[in-house]
Amino acid sequence: MAKKVLVSGCFDLLHSGHIAFFKEAASYGDLFVALGSDRTVFELKGRTPVNNESERLFMVKSSKYVKDAFVSQGSGMLDFIGEFNTVQPDLFIVNEEGNTPEKQKLCQDHGVEYAVLKREPHAGLTPRSTTDLRTVDQMPFRIDLAGGWLDQPYVSKHYPGSVVTISIEPTILFNDRSGMASSTRRAALEMWGPRLPAGSHEKLAKVLFCYDNPPGTETISGSQDSIGIVFPGLAKANYDGQYWPENIERIQDEISLNFVESALYLVTLGPRHAGYDVLDNTRIDSAGAKALADAAEGCWQAIQQRDVTQFGRFIRAGFEAQIAMFPNMMNDAVAALIEKYRDSALGWKLSGAGGGGYLILVSDKPIPNAVRVVARREHD
């Protein structure tokens, strides 16, 4: 009897990459597909799918590689759990972007085999993703590598310091509420459409910061979000008690960008839950702000020297300084995931304000099943 294989996902704008994934997954047995509902896609991605759940279900069911498909009735990253219990698969398959600790644990708890496939196009075809098909030129995301929180005056007033960011290409559509500046990116899309306009990087970043934080905004998004999105390559924004930095330094040479790309690995945690408040139980003081500032400076120097050991060390030091002041960034799930990679990574941190998102690892060796990033170059 053939094994029962289950996969889950949105599968919006069905393309050759999806079909190649179905084909490979079906090689392991009878393939069942659990599609995220329109509601779940909106909760996770911050947008509605182009094709509604009925259309997506019809198209996926029409693939010869699919034994059956259904719309998942749950919510969140494990929206398919009811269907999982009904199908009782022998094997659950994800691609590298869909690989999460929660899915691994679910399979482990139920004695189900878990496999991660690489995103490979069908032979002779161009690699495709839903993100590629949505727009020709896409708005970048950003990662804050070190110093995050110093762009808030209530932190940098205790001790001045910098935030180091890298602007990255949208090679995947990162989850909403995951610390990748997705809300600021949405503001940029509202204002400019699917690509950044030409012009002064600093002027554009200021315009985006103001648009993202109109008068009366209660919780100000830090300016490192707009700077990290707009400035190609690496940026070091230097703060001293104000919302906008005193100056912005940059690294754009190809060798340095390749160095950072080769060292970074992202492991998916899933979006922050709706009630998450990182500002509860804060312990912000000059010692914590100085530790954060020192880590950011060390990170910047390590990039310039292309020293991966020091790069990992200072990213970890910056993260430890963050959670000392913002303890809600850490939780049991994050601690368990860090423990899993402790011996294989040189450093780690959470994207954005924590509580979910992505665990960002620094390593001089490949991290299996992790997401890679592509830095945005000046000419793009």
TORFIRO-194548 format. One record per residue (C-alpha): x, y, z; chain. Coordinates in Angstrom, 1 decimal, decimal comma. Layout:
<pts>
@X X; Y Y; Z Z; c A
...
</pts>
This chain:
<pts>
@X 0,0; Y 0,0; Z 0,0; c A
@X 1,3; Y 3,5; Z -0,9; c A
@X 2,3; Y 5,8; Z 1,9; c A
@X 0,1; Y 8,8; Z 2,6; c A
@X 2,0; Y 12,1; Z 2,1; c A
@X 0,7; Y 15,4; Z 3,3; c A
@X 1,8; Y 18,9; Z 2,4; c A
@X 0,4; Y 22,3; Z 3,3; c A
@X 0,5; Y 25,8; Z 2,0; c A
@X -1,2; Y 28,7; Z 0,3; c A
@X -0,5; Y 27,7; Z -3,3; c A
@X -1,7; Y 31,0; Z -4,7; c A
@X -1,0; Y 31,9; Z -8,3; c A
@X -0,2; Y 28,2; Z -9,1; c A
@X 3,0; Y 28,0; Z -11,1; c A
@X 5,6; Y 25,5; Z -12,3; c A
@X 7,4; Y 25,6; Z -9,0; c A
@X 4,3; Y 24,4; Z -7,2; c A
@X 3,8; Y 21,6; Z -9,7; c A
@X 7,5; Y 20,5; Z -9,4; c A
@X 7,0; Y 20,4; Z -5,6; c A
@X 3,9; Y 18,3; Z -5,9; c A
@X 5,6; Y 16,0; Z -8,4; c A
@X 8,6; Y 15,4; Z -6,0; c A
@X 6,3; Y 15,0; Z -3,0; c A
@X 4,1; Y 12,5; Z -4,9; c A
@X 7,1; Y 10,4; Z -5,6; c A
@X 7,0; Y 9,3; Z -1,9; c A
@X 3,3; Y 8,1; Z -2,0; c A
@X -0,3; Y 9,3; Z -2,4; c A
@X -0,2; Y 13,1; Z -2,1; c A
@X -2,8; Y 15,1; Z 0,0; c A
@X -2,7; Y 18,9; Z 0,0; c A
@X -4,0; Y 21,1; Z 2,8; c A
@X -4,5; Y 24,6; Z 1,6; c A
@X -4,5; Y 27,7; Z 3,8; c A
@X -7,9; Y 29,4; Z 3,9; c A
@X -8,3; Y 33,0; Z 2,8; c A
@X -8,5; Y 34,0; Z 6,4; c A
@X -5,3; Y 32,2; Z 7,4; c A
@X -3,4; Y 33,6; Z 4,4; c A
@X -4,4; Y 37,1; Z 5,5; c A
@X -3,4; Y 36,4; Z 9,1; c A
@X 0,0; Y 35,1; Z 8,2; c A
@X 0,9; Y 37,2; Z 5,2; c A
@X -1,0; Y 40,5; Z 5,8; c A
@X -2,7; Y 40,3; Z 2,5; c A
@X -5,5; Y 38,3; Z 0,8; c A
@X -4,6; Y 35,8; Z -1,8; c A
@X -5,1; Y 36,7; Z -5,5; c A
@X -7,1; Y 33,5; Z -6,0; c A
@X -9,7; Y 32,7; Z -3,3; c A
@X -9,7; Y 29,3; Z -1,6; c A
@X -12,3; Y 27,8; Z -3,9; c A
@X -10,2; Y 28,7; Z -7,0; c A
@X -7,0; Y 27,5; Z -5,4; c A
@X -8,7; Y 24,2; Z -4,3; c A
@X -10,0; Y 23,6; Z -7,8; c A
@X -6,6; Y 24,1; Z -9,4; c A
@X -4,6; Y 22,0; Z -6,9; c A
@X -7,1; Y 19,2; Z -7,2; c A
@X -6,7; Y 19,3; Z -11,0; c A
@X -3,0; Y 18,4; Z -10,7; c A
@X -2,4; Y 14,7; Z -11,7; c A
@X 0,1; Y 14,5; Z -8,8; c A
@X -2,5; Y 15,2; Z -6,1; c A
@X -4,6; Y 12,4; Z -4,7; c A
@X -6,9; Y 14,9; Z -2,8; c A
@X -6,9; Y 18,4; Z -1,5; c A
@X -8,9; Y 20,4; Z 1,0; c A
@X -9,0; Y 23,8; Z 2,7; c A
@X -7,6; Y 23,7; Z 6,2; c A
@X -10,2; Y 24,7; Z 8,8; c A
@X -7,7; Y 25,8; Z 11,5; c A
@X -5,6; Y 29,0; Z 11,8; c A
@X -2,0; Y 30,0; Z 12,2; c A
@X 1,1; Y 28,1; Z 11,1; c A
@X -0,6; Y 24,7; Z 12,1; c A
@X -3,9; Y 25,5; Z 10,4; c A
@X -3,9; Y 22,0; Z 8,9; c A
@X -3,8; Y 20,1; Z 12,3; c A
@X -7,4; Y 18,9; Z 12,0; c A
@X -6,8; Y 17,6; Z 8,5; c A
@X -3,5; Y 16,1; Z 9,6; c A
@X -5,4; Y 14,0; Z 12,2; c A
@X -8,0; Y 13,0; Z 9,7; c A
@X -5,5; Y 11,9; Z 6,9; c A
@X -3,0; Y 10,4; Z 9,4; c A
@X -0,1; Y 10,7; Z 7,0; c A
@X 2,9; Y 8,5; Z 7,0; c A
@X 5,0; Y 11,4; Z 5,8; c A
@X 4,7; Y 15,2; Z 6,1; c A
@X 6,7; Y 17,2; Z 3,5; c A
@X 7,7; Y 20,9; Z 3,5; c A
@X 10,1; Y 23,0; Z 1,5; c A
@X 12,9; Y 25,0; Z 3,2; c A
@X 10,7; Y 28,1; Z 3,6; c A
@X 8,0; Y 26,1; Z 5,3; c A
@X 10,2; Y 24,3; Z 7,7; c A
@X 9,3; Y 25,2; Z 11,3; c A
@X 10,0; Y 23,7; Z 14,7; c A
@X 6,2; Y 23,4; Z 15,3; c A
@X 5,7; Y 21,3; Z 12,3; c A
@X 8,7; Y 19,1; Z 13,2; c A
@X 7,4; Y 18,6; Z 16,7; c A
@X 3,9; Y 17,8; Z 15,5; c A
@X 5,3; Y 15,0; Z 13,4; c A
@X 7,6; Y 13,8; Z 16,1; c A
@X 4,7; Y 13,6; Z 18,6; c A
@X 2,6; Y 11,6; Z 16,2; c A
@X 5,3; Y 9,3; Z 14,9; c A
@X 5,1; Y 10,8; Z 11,4; c A
@X 8,2; Y 11,0; Z 9,1; c A
@X 9,2; Y 14,6; Z 8,3; c A
@X 11,1; Y 15,6; Z 5,2; c A
@X 12,3; Y 19,0; Z 3,8; c A
@X 12,7; Y 19,4; Z 0,1; c A
@X 14,8; Y 22,0; Z -1,7; c A
@X 13,0; Y 24,4; Z -4,1; c A
@X 14,1; Y 23,0; Z -7,4; c A
@X 12,5; Y 24,0; Z -10,8; c A
@X 11,5; Y 21,3; Z -13,2; c A
@X 14,4; Y 20,6; Z -15,6; c A
@X 14,7; Y 23,3; Z -18,2; c A
@X 12,3; Y 25,7; Z -16,6; c A
@X 13,0; Y 29,0; Z -15,0; c A
@X 12,7; Y 29,0; Z -11,2; c A
@X 9,3; Y 30,5; Z -10,1; c A
@X 7,8; Y 31,7; Z -6,9; c A
@X 4,4; Y 33,4; Z -6,2; c A
@X 6,4; Y 36,5; Z -5,2; c A
@X 8,1; Y 36,6; Z -8,6; c A
@X 4,7; Y 36,5; Z -10,3; c A
@X 3,1; Y 39,3; Z -8,3; c A
@X 5,4; Y 42,0; Z -9,5; c A
@X 8,3; Y 42,6; Z -11,9; c A
@X 10,4; Y 44,7; Z -9,4; c A
@X 9,7; Y 44,0; Z -5,8; c A
@X 10,0; Y 46,1; Z -2,7; c A
@X 12,9; Y 44,9; Z -0,4; c A
@X 12,7; Y 43,7; Z 3,2; c A
@X 15,4; Y 44,4; Z 5,8; c A
@X 17,2; Y 42,5; Z 8,6; c A
@X 18,5; Y 44,4; Z 11,6; c A
@X 21,8; Y 42,6; Z 12,3; c A
@X 22,8; Y 44,4; Z 15,5; c A
@X 21,8; Y 47,4; Z 17,7; c A
@X 18,1; Y 47,1; Z 17,1; c A
@X 16,2; Y 49,2; Z 19,7; c A
@X 18,8; Y 52,0; Z 19,6; c A
@X 16,6; Y 53,7; Z 17,0; c A
@X 14,1; Y 54,4; Z 19,8; c A
@X 15,0; Y 57,5; Z 21,8; c A
@X 13,9; Y 55,9; Z 25,1; c A
@X 16,9; Y 53,5; Z 24,5; c A
@X 19,6; Y 55,7; Z 22,9; c A
@X 19,1; Y 58,5; Z 25,4; c A
@X 20,8; Y 56,2; Z 27,9; c A
@X 23,8; Y 55,6; Z 25,6; c A
@X 24,3; Y 56,5; Z 21,9; c A
@X 24,9; Y 53,8; Z 19,4; c A
@X 24,1; Y 52,4; Z 16,0; c A
@X 21,8; Y 49,9; Z 14,3; c A
@X 23,3; Y 47,8; Z 11,5; c A
@X 20,8; Y 46,7; Z 8,8; c A
@X 21,0; Y 44,9; Z 5,5; c A
@X 18,5; Y 45,4; Z 2,7; c A
@X 17,5; Y 42,1; Z 1,2; c A
@X 15,7; Y 41,0; Z -1,9; c A
@X 12,2; Y 39,5; Z -1,5; c A
@X 13,3; Y 36,1; Z -2,6; c A
@X 10,5; Y 34,8; Z -0,4; c A
@X 7,4; Y 36,7; Z 0,9; c A
@X 8,4; Y 36,8; Z 4,6; c A
@X 5,6; Y 36,3; Z 7,1; c A
@X 3,8; Y 39,4; Z 8,5; c A
@X 4,5; Y 40,3; Z 12,1; c A
@X 7,9; Y 38,6; Z 11,9; c A
@X 10,4; Y 41,4; Z 12,4; c A
@X 11,4; Y 41,9; Z 8,7; c A
@X 9,9; Y 45,4; Z 8,6; c A
@X 6,8; Y 44,1; Z 6,8; c A
@X 4,6; Y 46,8; Z 8,1; c A
@X 6,9; Y 49,6; Z 6,9; c A
@X 7,3; Y 47,7; Z 3,6; c A
@X 3,5; Y 47,8; Z 3,3; c A
@X 3,6; Y 51,5; Z 3,8; c A
@X 6,2; Y 51,8; Z 1,0; c A
@X 4,0; Y 49,7; Z -1,3; c A
@X 1,0; Y 52,0; Z -0,6; c A
@X 3,0; Y 55,0; Z -1,3; c A
@X 5,2; Y 54,0; Z -4,2; c A
@X 3,9; Y 50,7; Z -5,7; c A
@X 6,1; Y 47,6; Z -6,2; c A
@X 9,4; Y 49,4; Z -6,5; c A
@X 11,4; Y 52,1; Z -4,8; c A
@X 11,6; Y 55,3; Z -6,8; c A
@X 14,8; Y 56,9; Z -7,8; c A
@X 16,3; Y 59,6; Z -5,7; c A
@X 18,3; Y 60,3; Z -2,6; c A
@X 18,3; Y 57,3; Z -0,3; c A
@X 18,2; Y 59,4; Z 2,9; c A
@X 15,4; Y 61,6; Z 1,6; c A
@X 13,3; Y 58,6; Z 0,5; c A
@X 13,9; Y 56,9; Z 3,8; c A
@X 12,8; Y 60,0; Z 5,7; c A
@X 9,6; Y 60,2; Z 3,6; c A
@X 8,9; Y 56,6; Z 4,3; c A
@X 9,5; Y 57,0; Z 8,0; c A
@X 7,1; Y 60,0; Z 8,1; c A
@X 4,5; Y 58,2; Z 6,1; c A
@X 4,7; Y 55,1; Z 8,3; c A
@X 4,4; Y 57,3; Z 11,4; c A
@X 1,8; Y 60,0; Z 10,8; c A
@X 1,0; Y 62,6; Z 13,5; c A
@X -0,8; Y 60,9; Z 16,4; c A
@X 0,9; Y 57,5; Z 16,0; c A
@X 1,1; Y 56,0; Z 19,4; c A
@X 3,9; Y 53,5; Z 18,9; c A
@X 6,6; Y 54,9; Z 16,5; c A
@X 8,2; Y 52,4; Z 14,2; c A
@X 11,9; Y 53,0; Z 14,4; c A
@X 13,6; Y 54,7; Z 11,5; c A
@X 16,0; Y 51,7; Z 11,1; c A
@X 13,0; Y 50,0; Z 9,3; c A
@X 12,8; Y 52,6; Z 6,6; c A
@X 16,6; Y 53,0; Z 6,4; c A
@X 17,1; Y 49,2; Z 6,1; c A
@X 14,5; Y 49,0; Z 3,3; c A
@X 15,6; Y 52,0; Z 1,3; c A
@X 19,4; Y 51,9; Z 1,6; c A
@X 21,0; Y 49,1; Z -0,6; c A
@X 23,6; Y 46,9; Z 1,0; c A
@X 24,6; Y 47,4; Z 4,6; c A
@X 23,8; Y 50,6; Z 6,6; c A
@X 24,9; Y 51,7; Z 10,0; c A
@X 22,6; Y 54,4; Z 11,4; c A
@X 24,1; Y 56,2; Z 14,4; c A
@X 21,6; Y 57,4; Z 17,1; c A
@X 21,9; Y 59,7; Z 20,0; c A
@X 18,5; Y 60,1; Z 21,7; c A
@X 16,5; Y 61,1; Z 18,5; c A
@X 14,2; Y 59,2; Z 16,1; c A
@X 16,4; Y 60,0; Z 13,1; c A
@X 20,1; Y 59,1; Z 13,2; c A
@X 22,9; Y 61,8; Z 13,3; c A
@X 24,5; Y 60,1; Z 10,3; c A
@X 24,4; Y 56,9; Z 8,2; c A
@X 27,4; Y 54,9; Z 7,2; c A
@X 27,4; Y 52,3; Z 4,4; c A
@X 29,1; Y 49,2; Z 3,1; c A
@X 28,3; Y 48,3; Z -0,5; c A
@X 31,3; Y 46,4; Z -1,9; c A
@X 30,6; Y 43,0; Z -3,4; c A
@X 33,0; Y 41,1; Z -1,2; c A
@X 31,4; Y 42,3; Z 2,0; c A
@X 27,9; Y 41,6; Z 0,8; c A
@X 28,9; Y 38,1; Z -0,3; c A
@X 30,5; Y 37,6; Z 3,1; c A
@X 27,3; Y 38,5; Z 5,0; c A
@X 25,1; Y 36,5; Z 2,6; c A
@X 27,3; Y 33,4; Z 3,0; c A
@X 27,1; Y 33,6; Z 6,8; c A
@X 23,4; Y 34,2; Z 7,4; c A
@X 20,8; Y 31,4; Z 7,8; c A
@X 17,1; Y 32,0; Z 8,7; c A
@X 15,0; Y 29,4; Z 10,5; c A
@X 11,2; Y 30,1; Z 10,6; c A
@X 9,5; Y 30,5; Z 13,9; c A
@X 6,2; Y 31,9; Z 12,6; c A
@X 4,5; Y 35,3; Z 13,2; c A
@X 4,2; Y 36,9; Z 16,6; c A
@X 0,8; Y 36,2; Z 18,2; c A
@X -1,7; Y 39,0; Z 18,2; c A
@X -1,4; Y 39,8; Z 22,0; c A
@X 2,3; Y 39,9; Z 22,0; c A
@X 3,8; Y 43,0; Z 23,8; c A
@X 7,5; Y 43,3; Z 23,8; c A
@X 7,4; Y 46,5; Z 25,9; c A
@X 6,1; Y 44,7; Z 29,0; c A
@X 8,7; Y 44,1; Z 31,8; c A
@X 11,4; Y 46,2; Z 30,2; c A
@X 14,6; Y 47,0; Z 32,1; c A
@X 16,2; Y 49,7; Z 30,0; c A
@X 19,3; Y 51,4; Z 31,4; c A
@X 22,7; Y 52,8; Z 30,4; c A
@X 24,6; Y 49,5; Z 30,9; c A
@X 22,2; Y 47,7; Z 28,7; c A
@X 22,2; Y 50,4; Z 26,0; c A
@X 26,0; Y 50,5; Z 26,1; c A
@X 26,2; Y 46,7; Z 25,7; c A
@X 23,9; Y 46,9; Z 22,7; c A
@X 25,9; Y 49,8; Z 21,1; c A
@X 29,2; Y 48,0; Z 21,7; c A
@X 27,9; Y 44,8; Z 20,0; c A
@X 26,7; Y 46,8; Z 17,0; c A
@X 30,1; Y 48,5; Z 16,6; c A
@X 31,8; Y 45,1; Z 16,9; c A
@X 29,4; Y 43,6; Z 14,3; c A
@X 30,2; Y 46,5; Z 11,9; c A
@X 34,0; Y 46,0; Z 12,3; c A
@X 33,7; Y 42,2; Z 11,9; c A
@X 31,9; Y 42,7; Z 8,5; c A
@X 34,6; Y 45,1; Z 7,4; c A
@X 37,3; Y 42,6; Z 8,4; c A
@X 35,2; Y 39,7; Z 7,1; c A
@X 35,7; Y 37,8; Z 10,3; c A
@X 32,8; Y 35,3; Z 10,5; c A
@X 33,7; Y 34,2; Z 14,1; c A
@X 33,6; Y 37,8; Z 15,4; c A
@X 30,5; Y 38,5; Z 13,3; c A
@X 28,7; Y 35,7; Z 15,0; c A
@X 30,0; Y 36,7; Z 18,4; c A
@X 28,8; Y 40,2; Z 18,2; c A
@X 25,4; Y 39,3; Z 16,7; c A
@X 24,9; Y 37,0; Z 19,7; c A
@X 26,2; Y 39,7; Z 22,1; c A
@X 23,7; Y 42,2; Z 20,7; c A
@X 20,9; Y 39,7; Z 21,1; c A
@X 21,8; Y 39,1; Z 24,7; c A
@X 21,9; Y 42,8; Z 25,3; c A
@X 18,4; Y 43,1; Z 23,8; c A
@X 16,8; Y 40,4; Z 25,9; c A
@X 18,4; Y 41,8; Z 29,0; c A
@X 16,4; Y 45,0; Z 28,4; c A
@X 13,4; Y 43,4; Z 26,7; c A
@X 13,0; Y 40,0; Z 28,3; c A
@X 9,7; Y 39,3; Z 26,5; c A
@X 11,7; Y 38,8; Z 23,3; c A
@X 12,6; Y 35,4; Z 24,6; c A
@X 10,3; Y 32,5; Z 25,2; c A
@X 10,6; Y 28,7; Z 25,7; c A
@X 10,2; Y 27,9; Z 22,0; c A
@X 12,9; Y 30,3; Z 21,0; c A
@X 15,2; Y 29,0; Z 23,8; c A
@X 14,7; Y 25,4; Z 22,6; c A
@X 15,5; Y 26,3; Z 19,0; c A
@X 18,6; Y 28,2; Z 20,0; c A
@X 19,7; Y 25,1; Z 22,0; c A
@X 19,2; Y 23,0; Z 18,9; c A
@X 21,7; Y 25,1; Z 16,9; c A
@X 24,0; Y 26,1; Z 19,7; c A
@X 26,8; Y 23,7; Z 18,7; c A
@X 26,5; Y 24,4; Z 14,9; c A
@X 26,2; Y 28,2; Z 14,8; c A
@X 28,7; Y 30,9; Z 15,7; c A
@X 25,9; Y 33,4; Z 16,7; c A
@X 22,2; Y 34,0; Z 16,7; c A
@X 19,5; Y 36,5; Z 17,2; c A
@X 15,8; Y 37,0; Z 16,5; c A
@X 14,4; Y 39,1; Z 13,7; c A
@X 12,9; Y 42,4; Z 14,9; c A
@X 11,3; Y 42,5; Z 18,3; c A
@X 11,1; Y 38,8; Z 18,8; c A
@X 8,1; Y 36,8; Z 20,0; c A
@X 8,2; Y 34,9; Z 16,7; c A
@X 9,6; Y 35,6; Z 13,2; c A
@X 12,9; Y 34,1; Z 12,3; c A
@X 15,9; Y 32,9; Z 14,2; c A
@X 18,9; Y 34,4; Z 12,4; c A
@X 22,0; Y 32,2; Z 12,6; c A
@X 25,6; Y 33,0; Z 11,7; c A
@X 27,6; Y 30,0; Z 10,6; c A
@X 30,7; Y 29,2; Z 8,6; c A
@X 29,1; Y 25,8; Z 7,6; c A
@X 25,7; Y 25,2; Z 5,9; c A
@X 22,7; Y 25,0; Z 8,1; c A
@X 20,4; Y 22,3; Z 6,7; c A
@X 16,8; Y 23,4; Z 5,7; c A
@X 17,4; Y 27,1; Z 6,5; c A
@X 16,4; Y 30,0; Z 4,4; c A
@X 19,1; Y 32,1; Z 2,7; c A
@X 19,0; Y 35,8; Z 1,9; c A
@X 20,2; Y 37,9; Z -1,0; c A
@X 21,5; Y 41,4; Z -0,3; c A
@X 20,1; Y 44,2; Z -2,5; c A
@X 22,9; Y 45,8; Z -4,6; c A
@X 23,1; Y 49,5; Z -5,4; c A
@X 22,5; Y 49,0; Z -9,1; c A
@X 19,2; Y 47,3; Z -8,4; c A
</pts>
